[in-house]
Amino acid sequence: MANVVVGLNGFQVWGFVVENDGDGVQVRLALDDWIRMDFGVGQRIPVRLPDRDEVLLFVTHVTESPPIVWITLAQQVPVVAVRAERRTCDQAQPESAVAYRPA
């Protein structure tokens, strides 16, 4: 495909769309649009491409490379991707685990 208006979770944004092997797409967006949408890996969102019906796809991977971001969307999400994303979030805030001490 090319640069088209894409509907992602109710937002209409310009993006460069690359179709994967029938089960999903990759979308390149402006980083500002990505931050404004505020969703992440593992979430299932409605996606509307030009001349297509709206489908629910999972966000399986995000690569931020300012000023753009690549989002991979697929019909099924690999469990490993969700666990890795949660692990990264947990490691980013280790003080929360240390602060909790059962009485």
C-alpha positions as CSV (number, residue, x, y, z in Angstrom):
1,M,0.0,0.0,0.0
2,A,1.0,3.6,0.4
3,N,0.3,6.6,2.6
4,V,-3.4,6.4,3.5
5,V,-5.8,7.5,6.2
6,V,-6.0,4.7,8.8
7,G,-8.5,4.3,11.5
8,L,-6.9,3.0,14.7
9,N,-9.0,2.7,17.8
10,G,-11.3,5.5,16.7
11,F,-8.5,7.9,15.6
12,Q,-8.0,8.8,12.0
13,V,-4.3,9.2,11.2
14,W,-2.1,9.3,8.1
15,G,0.1,6.2,7.9
16,F,2.2,4.1,5.6
17,V,0.7,0.6,5.5
18,V,2.5,-2.6,4.7
19,E,0.3,-5.8,4.6
20,N,1.7,-9.0,6.1
21,D,0.8,-12.5,5.0
22,G,-2.9,-12.1,5.3
23,D,-3.1,-12.0,9.1
24,G,-2.1,-8.4,9.8
25,V,-0.4,-5.2,8.8
26,Q,2.5,-2.9,9.7
27,V,1.7,0.8,10.0
28,R,4.3,3.7,10.1
29,L,3.0,6.7,11.9
30,A,4.2,10.0,13.2
31,L,5.4,9.6,16.8
32,D,3.1,12.5,17.9
33,D,0.1,10.5,16.6
34,W,1.2,7.4,18.4
35,I,1.6,9.2,21.7
36,R,-1.8,10.8,21.4
37,M,-3.5,7.5,20.8
38,D,-2.2,6.0,24.1
39,F,-2.4,2.3,23.6
40,G,0.3,-0.4,23.6
41,V,1.5,-3.9,23.0
42,G,-1.1,-6.6,23.7
43,Q,-4.1,-4.4,23.3
44,R,-6.8,-5.4,20.8
45,I,-8.0,-2.4,18.8
46,P,-10.4,-1.7,15.9
47,V,-8.5,-1.1,12.6
48,R,-10.0,0.4,9.5
49,L,-8.1,0.5,6.2
50,P,-9.4,2.2,3.0
51,D,-11.9,0.1,1.1
52,R,-12.0,-2.5,3.9
53,D,-14.3,-3.4,6.8
54,E,-13.2,-2.6,10.3
55,V,-11.4,-5.5,12.0
56,L,-10.1,-6.1,15.5
57,L,-6.3,-6.6,15.6
58,F,-3.8,-7.0,18.4
59,V,-0.8,-4.6,18.7
60,T,2.0,-7.2,18.7
61,H,5.1,-5.0,18.3
62,V,6.0,-1.3,18.4
63,T,9.3,0.2,17.3
64,E,9.8,3.9,18.1
65,S,12.4,5.6,16.0
66,P,11.6,9.3,16.3
67,P,10.1,11.1,14.5
68,I,8.2,7.9,13.4
69,V,6.9,4.7,14.9
70,W,6.2,1.3,13.3
71,I,3.3,-0.6,14.7
72,T,2.7,-4.3,13.9
73,L,-0.9,-5.4,14.1
74,A,-2.1,-9.1,13.8
75,Q,-5.2,-11.2,14.4
76,Q,-3.4,-13.2,17.1
77,V,-0.9,-12.0,19.6
78,P,2.1,-14.2,20.5
79,V,2.0,-14.8,24.3
80,V,5.8,-14.2,24.5
81,A,5.4,-10.6,23.2
82,V,2.9,-9.7,26.0
83,R,5.0,-11.3,28.7
84,A,8.1,-9.5,27.5
85,E,6.3,-6.2,27.4
86,R,5.1,-6.7,31.0
87,R,8.5,-7.8,32.2
88,T,10.0,-4.6,30.7
89,C,7.4,-2.5,32.5
90,D,8.1,-4.4,35.8
91,Q,11.8,-3.9,35.6
92,A,11.4,-0.2,34.9
93,Q,9.9,0.3,38.4
94,P,11.8,-2.0,40.8
95,E,11.3,0.3,43.8
96,S,7.6,-0.6,43.8
97,A,8.5,-4.2,44.6
98,V,11.0,-3.2,47.2
99,A,8.6,-0.9,49.0
100,Y,6.1,-3.6,49.5
101,R,6.9,-5.6,52.6
102,P,4.3,-7.9,54.2
103,A,3.8,-7.2,57.9
